[in-house]
Amino acid sequence: MEPGPALVVGLGNPGSEYAETRHNVGFGVVELLAARAGAGRFSVHKRSNSDVAEGRLAGRKIVLARPRTYMNVSGGPVAGLVKYFSVPPEEIVVVHDDLDLDFGVIRLKRGGGEGGHNGLRSISRSLGTKDYYRVRVGIGRPPGRQDPADFVLKRFSSVERKELEFALDLAADATEALLQEGLEPAQNRFHALSG
C-alpha cells in the first residue's frame, strides 16, 4: 500500500504587492515543484485557507500548499492541511526564507528553533511540535541598520534577481531529494552545492 501524501508548504504573503519579495521565496519554490509534479494550477482549499496543488513527485503523492494568510499566522492553514490530508509531522516540509543564510544558500533540517521566523513560530505553535522538515532559502542580511522586518518585504536587487531562478531551482531540487532520499543524504549533497 502506498503511504499517504507528503505535504510541502511554501511560506509567503498573499497579494501582488508581496509577489517578488524576499519573504515569498517559499511560494516560488512550491510553484516550481507544482510544475515538476504535473500538479496543474493551484486551487483554493477552503478548509485550510490555502492554495493547494496535488501531484506526484519523487515517486510519491504530494500536496503542495501556499497559505492564503499573512506569513506570521501560517500556523492555522498548515494545521488545517495536516488535519484534512492526515499528514504526520515527519511528512511535512516547510520551505521558507532565512535571513541568517547568505543569498542563495540552501540548508535542510528537521526540528530545532525557528531563528526568529514568525511564520515558523506560528506553525510550531499550531502543530504542537517543531519536529517537521524545513528547507531554508538564504536571502542574506539587511544592509547597514535596515530593520529586518522591512528588508524581508523588499524586492531582490537586480544582481540577485539574475541568480534568483537558480536559487529557487536548487531549493526545489533539495526538496525533491529530501522527499526521495531522506534528510542526511540530501544534506550531504545540497549543503556542499550551495556554499
C-alpha positions in Angstrom: 0.0 0.0 0.0 1.3 3.4 -0.9 2.0 5.8 2.0 -0.1 8.9 2.5 1.0 12.1 0.8 3.8 14.4 1.9 2.9 18.0 2.5 5.2 20.7 1.2 4.2 24.2 2.3 5.8 27.3 0.9 5.7 30.3 3.1 5.0 33.9 1.8 2.5 36.7 2.0 -0.6 36.8 -0.3 -1.3 39.6 -2.8 0.6 41.1 -5.8 2.4 43.7 -3.7 4.4 40.9 -2.0 4.8 38.7 -5.0 8.5 39.2 -5.7 9.7 40.0 -2.2 12.3 38.1 -0.2 9.7 36.8 2.2 8.0 35.0 -0.6 10.7 32.6 -1.8 8.8 29.7 -0.3 5.9 30.4 -2.7 8.4 30.4 -5.6 9.8 27.0 -4.7 6.4 25.3 -4.3 5.2 26.8 -7.7 8.3 25.2 -9.3 7.6 21.9 -7.6 3.9 22.0 -8.7 5.1 22.3 -12.3 7.5 19.4 -11.9 4.8 17.3 -10.3 2.4 17.9 -13.1 0.0 19.3 -10.5 -1.6 21.8 -12.7 -2.9 25.1 -11.2 -3.3 25.8 -7.5 -6.9 25.9 -6.4 -8.4 27.3 -3.2 -8.8 24.8 -0.4 -11.4 26.5 1.8 -11.0 24.1 4.8 -7.4 25.2 5.3 -7.5 28.7 3.8 -4.6 27.7 1.4 -4.0 27.4 -2.3 -3.3 23.7 -3.0 -2.0 21.6 -5.9 -1.7 17.8 -5.8 0.5 15.6 -7.9 3.4 13.1 -7.8 7.0 13.9 -7.0 10.0 11.8 -6.1 7.8 8.7 -6.8 5.0 9.6 -4.3 1.9 11.6 -3.8 2.5 15.2 -2.8 0.3 18.1 -1.6 1.8 21.5 -2.4 0.4 24.4 -0.5 0.6 28.2 -0.1 -1.3 29.6 2.9 -3.6 32.4 2.0 -2.9 34.2 5.3 -0.1 36.5 6.1 3.2 34.8 6.9 3.1 35.4 10.6 -0.2 33.4 11.0 0.7 30.5 8.7 0.1 28.0 11.5 -3.7 27.8 11.2 -3.7 26.9 7.5 -0.9 24.4 7.9 -2.7 22.7 10.8 -5.9 22.6 8.6 -3.9 21.0 5.8 -2.3 18.4 8.2 -5.8 17.5 9.6 -7.5 17.3 6.2 -4.8 15.3 4.5 -3.9 13.2 7.6 -0.2 14.1 7.3 2.1 13.2 10.3 4.9 15.7 11.3 7.6 13.6 9.7 5.9 14.1 6.3 5.7 17.9 6.5 8.3 20.1 4.7 8.1 23.9 5.1 10.1 26.0 2.6 10.9 29.5 3.9 13.3 32.5 3.6 16.2 32.7 6.0 18.0 35.9 7.0 20.8 34.0 8.7 22.0 32.4 5.4 23.7 34.2 2.6 21.6 34.8 -0.6 21.1 31.6 -2.5 22.4 29.2 0.2 20.1 26.2 0.9 20.0 24.4 4.1 17.9 21.4 5.2 17.0 20.5 8.7 14.4 18.8 10.9 13.1 20.4 14.1 15.0 22.8 16.2 14.4 26.5 16.8 12.7 29.0 14.5 15.5 31.5 14.4 13.1 34.4 14.9 11.0 33.4 11.9 7.4 34.3 12.9 5.9 32.0 10.2 7.7 29.0 11.6 6.8 30.0 15.2 3.1 30.2 14.2 3.4 26.7 12.6 5.2 25.1 15.5 2.6 26.6 17.9 -0.4 25.4 15.8 1.0 21.9 15.2 2.2 21.5 18.8 5.6 20.3 17.6 8.8 21.7 16.0 9.6 18.3 14.5 8.9 18.9 10.8 11.4 19.4 8.0 12.5 22.8 6.8 14.1 23.9 3.6 15.8 27.2 4.4 16.4 29.5 1.5 19.1 32.2 2.2 18.1 35.8 1.5 21.0 37.4 3.2 21.2 40.0 5.9 19.8 43.6 5.6 22.4 46.2 4.7 23.6 48.6 7.4 21.0 49.3 10.0 17.9 48.4 7.9 15.2 46.8 10.0 15.0 43.0 9.1 11.2 43.3 9.1 11.4 45.9 6.3 14.2 44.0 4.5 12.2 40.8 4.1 9.4 42.7 2.4 11.7 44.3 -0.2 12.3 43.0 -3.7 15.6 41.4 -4.6 18.3 43.6 -6.1 18.9 43.5 -9.8 22.1 41.4 -9.3 20.2 39.0 -7.0 17.3 38.7 -9.5 19.7 37.3 -12.1 20.6 34.5 -9.6 17.2 34.0 -8.1 15.9 31.5 -10.6 19.0 29.3 -9.9 18.5 29.6 -6.1 14.8 28.6 -6.3 15.6 25.7 -8.7 18.3 24.5 -6.2 15.8 24.7 -3.3 13.2 22.7 -5.4 15.9 20.1 -6.2 16.8 19.9 -2.5 13.2 19.5 -1.5 12.8 16.6 -4.0 16.0 15.0 -2.7 14.7 15.3 0.9 11.5 13.5 -0.1 13.2 10.8 -2.1 16.4 10.1 -0.2 15.9 11.4 3.3 17.5 14.2 5.3 21.1 13.1 5.6 21.8 12.2 2.0 20.0 15.4 0.8 22.0 17.5 3.3 25.3 16.0 2.2 24.5 16.8 -1.5 23.0 20.3 -1.2 24.9 21.8 1.7 28.1 21.3 -0.3 26.5 22.6 -3.5 25.2 25.9 -2.2 28.2 27.0 -0.1 
